[in-house]
Amino acid sequence: MPKFRRALAWIVDFALVVALASALAVLTFNRISALVTDVPELAARGGFDLLTSRGDVVDTSEEFGLSLWNKSVLYVEQAFGLLIVAMFLYQWACLTLAGRTVGKALTGLKVTPRRPGRAARRAAVTTATDVAVYAVACVLLVEGQIALSVLVWAVAVALFLFNALPVLGPARRSLADRVAGTAVTGLGLSRPDATHPVRTA
């Protein structure tokens, strides 16, 4: 079934994203652990701050703790940023070079027409709906913006559905396809010029 094959292709591609996210999570955890457990350096910096605090120990401790927290949050933000960039590059490179991602290749699907500009637009929309907006929500949650994080999560879910649900219709074109002017073709799928022409200009 064409719809099943597109879903399977998405699962394969998303599994690759999850694998990368897991690797980045381990790397980020190790970076934060190294920051916190670097006892000699932290002790020296803490002692210097204490000596220059003129007895204001509480404020010095708070500033020291906030410094560690801000660096930890920065590491998390860097990991999410790298995930977004990697997702975009994966989508764009695969579509530009082969006209298909790994998931689509395994399921016999391809994206037409294959052009760098269209691939970039499609990759941008796919990255936004599958990863980027969720990443923003997670960063907001880490920064303590709970209400705003929940709102962004809701927007992320809505965008994902808005991108995915049109695939179930007769045209079988996602939001990414419509924005980029592309279509997914393959065995069992209608060619784009049969029912829904795609401009090649």
C-alpha positions in Angstrom: 0.0 0.0 0.0 1.4 3.4 -1.0 0.4 5.1 2.3 2.0 2.3 4.3 5.2 2.6 2.3 5.4 6.4 2.9 4.8 5.8 6.6 7.5 3.2 6.7 9.9 5.5 4.9 9.2 8.2 7.5 9.8 5.7 10.3 13.2 4.7 8.9 14.3 8.3 8.4 13.0 9.3 11.9 14.9 6.4 13.4 18.1 7.8 12.0 17.2 11.2 13.7 16.5 9.4 17.0 19.9 7.6 16.7 21.6 11.0 16.2 19.6 12.6 19.0 20.6 9.8 21.3 24.3 10.2 20.5 24.0 14.0 21.1 22.3 13.3 24.4 25.1 11.1 25.5 27.7 13.7 24.4 25.9 16.5 26.1 25.5 14.4 29.3 29.3 13.8 29.3 30.0 17.4 28.7 27.9 18.5 31.6 29.3 15.7 33.8 32.8 16.8 33.0 31.9 20.4 33.9 30.4 19.5 37.3 33.0 16.8 38.2 36.0 18.9 37.3 36.6 19.4 41.1 40.1 21.0 41.1 39.1 23.6 38.6 35.8 24.3 40.2 37.3 24.4 43.7 40.0 26.9 42.5 37.4 29.1 40.8 35.1 28.9 43.8 37.9 29.7 46.2 38.9 32.8 44.1 35.4 34.0 44.0 35.1 33.5 47.8 38.3 35.5 48.4 37.1 38.4 46.2 33.5 38.4 47.6 34.4 40.4 50.7 32.4 38.1 52.9 29.3 38.0 50.6 29.4 34.2 50.5 25.7 33.7 49.6 25.8 35.9 46.5 29.1 34.3 45.4 27.6 30.8 45.7 24.5 31.8 43.8 26.6 33.3 41.0 28.8 30.2 40.9 25.8 27.9 40.7 24.1 30.1 38.0 27.3 30.0 36.0 27.3 26.2 36.0 23.6 26.1 35.2 23.9 28.6 32.3 26.8 26.5 30.8 24.8 23.3 31.1 21.8 24.9 29.4 24.1 26.2 26.7 25.4 22.7 26.1 21.8 21.4 25.7 20.9 24.2 23.3 24.0 23.5 21.2 23.0 19.8 21.0 19.5 20.7 19.8 20.9 23.2 17.3 23.3 20.6 15.9 20.4 18.1 15.6 18.4 20.6 13.6 21.3 21.4 11.3 22.1 17.7 10.8 18.5 16.9 10.0 18.3 19.6 7.4 21.6 18.6 5.8 20.6 15.0 5.7 17.3 15.8 4.0 18.8 18.3 1.6 21.9 16.2 0.6 19.8 13.0 0.1 17.2 14.7 -2.0 19.8 16.7 -4.1 22.1 13.8 -4.7 19.8 10.9 -5.0 16.2 12.3 -5.0 15.4 10.2 -2.0 16.3 9.7 1.6 17.4 6.4 3.1 13.8 5.6 4.1 12.4 6.3 0.7 15.2 4.4 -1.0 14.4 1.3 1.1 10.7 1.5 0.2 11.2 2.2 -3.5 10.1 5.9 -3.4 11.7 9.0 -4.7 11.0 12.8 -4.8 10.5 14.5 -8.1 11.7 16.8 -9.6 15.2 16.5 -8.1 16.6 20.1 -7.9 18.8 21.7 -5.2 16.4 24.7 -4.7 13.3 22.5 -4.3 15.3 20.0 -2.1 16.3 22.9 0.2 12.7 24.1 0.6 11.4 20.6 1.2 14.2 19.8 3.7 13.5 23.1 5.5 9.8 22.3 5.9 10.4 18.6 6.9 13.0 19.7 9.4 10.7 22.3 10.9 7.7 19.9 11.2 9.7 16.9 12.4 12.4 18.3 14.6 13.0 22.0 14.9 9.8 23.2 16.6 9.9 20.4 19.1 13.6 21.3 19.8 12.5 24.9 20.5 9.9 23.6 22.9 12.4 21.5 24.7 14.9 24.4 25.0 12.1 26.6 26.4 11.3 23.9 29.0 14.9 23.7 30.1 15.0 27.4 30.5 12.0 27.3 32.7 9.5 28.8 30.3 6.9 26.1 31.0 3.8 27.8 29.7 5.5 29.0 26.5 7.0 25.5 26.0 3.6 23.9 26.2 2.3 26.3 23.6 5.2 25.6 21.3 4.7 21.9 21.7 1.0 22.3 20.7 2.2 24.3 17.6 4.7 21.5 16.8 2.0 18.8 16.9 -0.3 20.9 14.7 2.5 21.5 12.2 3.4 17.8 12.1 -0.2 16.8 11.4 -0.7 19.6 8.9 2.4 18.2 7.0 1.5 14.5 7.3 -2.3 14.3 7.0 -2.5 15.5 3.4 -0.5 12.4 2.4 -3.7 10.4 3.1 -5.6 12.3 0.5 -5.9 11.7 -3.2 -3.0 13.9 -4.2 -0.7 12.2 -1.5 1.3 15.5 -1.2 2.5 16.7 2.1 2.9 20.3 3.1 6.6 19.9 2.3 5.7 18.7 -1.2 3.4 21.6 -1.8 5.8 24.3 -0.5 8.7 22.8 -2.6 6.6 21.9 -5.6 7.6 18.3 -5.5 5.8 14.9 -5.3 6.7 11.5 -4.0 6.6 8.8 -6.8 7.4 5.1 -7.0 5.8 1.7 -7.6 2.1 2.0 -6.8 2.1 5.8 -6.6 0.8 8.0 -9.4 3.4 10.0 -11.3 3.1 13.8 -10.6 2.3 14.6 -14.2 -0.6 12.2 -14.3 -3.1 13.9 -11.9 -1.3 16.7 -10.2 1.4 18.3 -12.5 4.4 19.7 -10.8 5.9 22.8 -12.4 9.6 22.3 -13.3 10.3 26.0 -13.7 
